[in-house]
């Protein structure tokens, strides 16, 4: 029985990453850029129908909804080589076309104003499913559309489809260099509240770490957006392999999420992937790794430098961090006995520090590789990890927010554009801070929850 997943891609980042994700899925399943099954794609054994359905003329259509408030990126997709892949009824561009101006309030409000259109699209797509399992949302949290309209969609989905799972791929902004979006901390904090309250699982993709990985691991001097988006879409595709090439375990979304998230609020997942490859200007694939074994892949996944989240904390603060859970998805022709030996070696060396109140074990799911894609490596691996160090990323966002707000909210820098929207207006031409204060409370208590997980008495203190 297929458990279908509908993918919503919102804003510039969401649509750029999303279109790369669909390119990867097409090549892995032997589907042409027009949606036709290639003549050589005869092997079967894969579940295309989790992410695609077949139209009347037999071609495959992604279960995808593309949303943006300004036309540039989606117009680019509609004139690209995958223009005929998507259902044109599932593409929404705001009639005004002016975007959200990097303002969360604008993105959220414009989402509210087109609620009926959005619901029509999602309802129609849901009706094409035999057994809809849930939704994935692909967006960034720093701008206006991905953060604001993305937040509105999260509220809408969790309200209307409260029995369905919601997983997000959320791109966090690069914090190591100054941003041209000065209100980034406001947008990020407001979105984090919705990711905490309305999503079941959030895969955190941190641009700070992705840039560092491209420079240090792939030796790309100035990584382009396209190269970073390629890394993100690689993670997205790898995280869905057990759904698309089902094995004995983790072959639906609820199984994946249940194995990683023992306590509902702590549902922010970090990723690592090895061996990473990236295409250079001439289309050649770069990789610094020559030979891959199961042990080698699993050891590399645990190295902090391969994590796609930057800690934003000093080493002594990170010393107390603990893994709540780890799932390694290993792709390739792998002998299960190699996995067992590798896990024993890793346990002997105490490479991963686990929480004291849960099982200290690395879960492994084996998945086959696509027979239609030539790979430079025999074995590759994706780690999905729930680690308490994520709280330092939340704390960094809150520190940046506090700098803009000032002591006792006295500075309130760059807040005028928000006051133009009813959600942030006090009705007398001034600013109502309640939305911000509430978001700060939610994220503060989330960070404290992760900190509490580091203590041995976490379960007792909960009850």
N, C-alpha and C positions, 0 to 999 in steps of 0.2 A: 504493500500500500504506500504510494508516494505521500510524503509529508511536505507539501509545497511551501515555499518561502517567497514572499513578495519583497522586492528590493526597492526602497525609496531613496533616490539620490537628490540631494537638495543643495542649491547654491553652486558657486564656481568650483570649489574644491570637491564637493560631493559628486558633481557631474564629471569632472576630469578624472577623478579616481575611479568612479563607477564605470565610465566607458572603457578604461583600461582593464578593469575586472571582467567585463563582458567579452573583451577581445581574448583574454586568457581562457575563459570558460569555453568560448567557441573553438579555439585551437585545441584545447584538451579533449573536447568531445567530437572532434572531426566535423564541426559545423562551419560552413563557409561564412564570409562576412555578409552575405545576403540572407543567411539563415538556412541555406540548403545543406542537407547531409552530404558530405563529400563521398565520392565513389569508394575511396579506400577505407571509409569508416564502417567496417563490417564486424568488428570484434564483439560489440555488445558488452553486457556485464556492468554498464554504467547506468546511472539514473539521471537521465537528462531532464525528466519531468519535474524534478524538485525546483529547478530554476527556469525551465522553458516549457512552453506548451506549443502544440502544433496547430497552425492555422489551417483553413480549409484547403489551401493549395499545398499542404504537407510541409511548408517550411517552418522552422523553429523560431518562436518569438520569445524574447526574454520576459520574465515576469518582473518588469521594471517600470517604475514611474519616475519621470524626469521633471524636476521642478526648479524653476529659477525666477527671480524677479527682474533680471536684466538679460537680454537676449544673446550676448556675445558667445558664451561657452556652448549653449545648446545649438545655436546657429552653426557653430563650428562642427558639432557632432553631426548635424543634419546635412552638412556638405562634405563629410569625411567618407572614408571607405566603408564605414559601418552604418551609413545613413539609412539603409533599407532594413536594418536589423530590428529596430524598435517599432512598436505599435504607435502610429502617429497620434492616436487618441489619448495616449498616455504621456503626452508632452505638454507641460504647462509653462508658459512664459507670461508674466504679468503684462496686461495691455498697456499700462503706463510705461513699462520698460525702463524705469529709472533706477531699479535696484533698491537696496535698503540702506545705502549710504553708510555701511559699516555700523549700523545702529540696530541693536537687538530689538528695541521697542518697535521700530519700523517694520522689521521682518516679521515679528510676532503679530502685529496689528494687521498687516497685509495678508497674513495667513488666515486670521479670523474672518477677514472680509470675503475671502473666496472659499469659505468652508464647504459650501454646497458642491462647488466644482471638484474640490479635493475628495470629498466623500463619494461623489459619483465615480471618479476614477478608481478609487480603492475598492468600492463595492463591486464594480464591474470586474476588476481583476480578481477579487476574492471569489466571485461566482464561477470563474474559469477553473477553480481548484476543486479537487475531489475531497481533500482533507487538509485544509490550510493549517500549517503548524504555527506560522508567525511571520514577523516582519523583520527585515534588517534596514537600518537607516544609515546612510553614508553621508557624512557632513563634516564641516569644521566648526569649532566652537568660538572662533575669535572674531569673525566678520559680522555681517548683518543677516544675510539670508540663511546660511547654514545654521547659525546659532539661533536667531529669532524664529524664523519659519520652522526650523528643525524642532525647536522647543514646543511650538504650537502643535506640530504633528505628533510629538510624543504624548502630549496631553490628550489629543484627539484619539489616538490609537488606544491608549490605556483606558480611556473612558468607554469607547464604543466596542472595542474588541478585548475586553479585560480578561478573557480566557486564553488569548493567544500570546505567544512569547514575543518580546521585543528585544532585539539585539542591535547594538549600534557599533559602527566603526567610526570613532570620533577622533578627528585630527586636532591635536593641541598645538598652539602656536609656538614658533621658535622664540625661546625666552633669552637666548644668549646674545642676540643682537637687537638693536632698537627697532621697534616696529613702526611702520607708517600709519598703523591703526592705533591712535593714542588711547582709545576707549576699550582696547582689547581686554583688560582685566574686568571691566564691567560686563561685557558680553560673555566672557568665559564663566564668570561666577553665576550669572543668571541662567546660563545653559546647564552648568553643573548641577544646579538645583533640580532641573527636570531629569537629567541623566540619573540622579540619585533616586528620585521619587517615581519616575514613570518608565524606566527601562529595567529589563531583567538581567541583562549583561551588557557591559560596555567594553569594547576592545579599544584600549587607549593607544593611539599612534602619535608619538610626540615628535614634532618637526625638529626640535633641538637635537634629539638623539639620532633621527634619520639623517640629518645633515652630517653629524659627526661620523656615523657609520659609513656614509658615502665617501667622506674624505679619508678616514683612517683605514677602513677595511677594504674599500674598493678603489682607493687611490684616485678619486675624481677630485680635481682641485676645486672647481666651483660647480657643485651639483646643480643641475637644472631642475625646474619644476617637474618636467617630464620624467627625469630619472628618479626623483623622490616619489612621484605618483606610481611609478613602476614598482618600487619597493613596497608601497602600501598595497597595491593590487596583488602582488605576489603573496603577501600575508593573508589577504582576504580569500584568495583562491585556495591557498593551502589549508586555511581554517575550515573550509567547506568540503575538503576531499573525502572525509569519512561519510558525508551525506551523499556525495555523488558517486563514490565507489564503495558501496556499503560492505562492511565486514561483520564481525561478530559483535562489536561494541561501538558505541558512540555514533550509531547510524541515523540518529535524528537529533534535532537541536536541543530538545529537552534533556537527552542523555548527556550531551556535551556540557550544558549549563549545570545540570545537577552534580556532575562530577567535579566541577570547579568551584561552586559557590555554596558552601555549607551554611552560611548565614546571609539572609537575603539582602541586607544593605551593602555588604562588602562584595559588590559585583563588578569591580573595575579590574580588568585583566590586562596584563602586560604580555608582550610577545617577544620572541627571539626567533631568528631564522638562520639556518646555515645549510649549505654554503650559498652565500648571496652572489648574485651575478648582476651586472648592469651593462647595457649596451652603450658603447662609445659612439662618437660622431659617425664613424664609418660602418656602424651596425655590427661590429664585432663584440662578442661577449667577454667582459672582463671578470676574472675570478682569481683570487690569490691562493685558492685551495686546489691541490692537485689530486689527492686521494681521499676517499671518504669510506669510513667504516661506521658501524652502528655506534661503537663506543666513542669514536672520535666525534661524531655528530652530537651525541648526547652530552659529551663533556663540553663541547663548544657552546651548546645551548645554555649551559649554566654559567658561562663567563659573563660578568656584568657588562663588558664592552659590546656584547652582542645583543643586549636588551634594547628594545626600541622605545625606552622611556628613560629620560635623564633624571637622576635623583634630586638635583638642586639642593643638596645637603652635604654637610661635612662628613668625613669618614666616621668620626666617632658617633654621629647621630645615626648613621646607617648601620652601625654595628649591631643594634638591637633588632634590625629588620628580620622578619621571618616569612618563609613561604607558608601560605595557608593550603595551597594545592598546586600541583603541576600536572599538566597533560602534555605529553610529547606525541605529536603526530609524525610518524616516520614513514616516508614514502620511498618505494623502491623494492627491489627483490631482496627481501630480508628473511633470514632464518630466525624463527622465534627463539631458538636457543641462544643466538648471539645477543638478543635483547636481554634475556635473563642474566647472562654473564656480565653484560655491561652494567645492568642495574646493581648487581652484587659489587662490582668494582667501585661504582660511584658511592654506594652506601659505605663501603669500607673506608673510603677517603673522606667521608663526611663533607662532600662538596656543597650540599644544600642544607641550610639551616631551616628546619621546619618548626611550626608552632608546637607547643607541648600538649595541647588539648585535642589534637586530631591525629589521624593516621599519617605517619611520616613516610609516605611512599610516593614515588613518581609513577603516575599512570602512563601507560603507553598504548597508543592505537596504531596498528599497522595498516597502511593504505597503499594500494598499488598506484603506480604512476600511469599517466596517460600513454597509451601505445602510439599516439599520433604526434607526440612532441619529442623532438630530440633533446636529450638533456646532457649537459656537460659532465654530470656526476651520477654515480651509481646510486647513492643514498642521499636523501635530503631530509631535513627535519624542521618542524615548527614547534616551538614551545608556547603554550598558553599557560600563563602563571598568574596566580592570585597572590600578590606579595604585599606585605604591610608597608613597604617603602613608598608605595604610591601616595601615601599621605603627605610626603614632602613636596610632591608636585602640587597637591591641593593647597598646601601651606604657602607655597611660592605665589600662586595665583592670589591668595588672600592678602599676602604682603604687598603685592603690586596694587591691589584694590585699595588697601589702606593708605598707600602713598597718594593716590588720587583723591580719596575722600578726606584725608587729613585727620588730625586728632579730633575725636568726638564729632566726626562728620563735618568739620568746619570748612574744609577747602572746597569740596564738591566740584572738583575740576571737570570741565568739559561735559557737564550734565544738562546744559540747556536743550540740546536736541532731543533728549529723553522726555523733558517736561512738556513737549508738544503733543504727547500721546496720553490718552485718558488714564491708562494704567499707572502713569507716573505723575499725574497732575493732581494738585490738591483742590482743583475747582476754582481757585481764585488767582490763577496765573502763576502760581508757585509750584514747587516740586514736592511730591510726596515720596519719601524714602522707603516706605514700608516694603515694597517689592525687593529692594536691595538688602534691607536688614534681614528679611525673612530668608533670602538666598544665603546670606552670610551665616545665619544660624544653622541652616541645613548642612552647609559644607563644613562648618566647624565641627558639628556633631559627627559627621561622616569621618573626618580626620581623627577625631577622638576614638571613634569605634575601631578604626584600624589600629590605633595605638594600643587600645585595650586588648586587641587580639594577640599582641606580642607577649602578654602576661599569661602565666600558667593557670591563673584562677579565672580566666575569662568566662568560662561556662558558668561557674558558681556565681560570679558577680552579675551575670545576665539574669539569673533567677533569684 
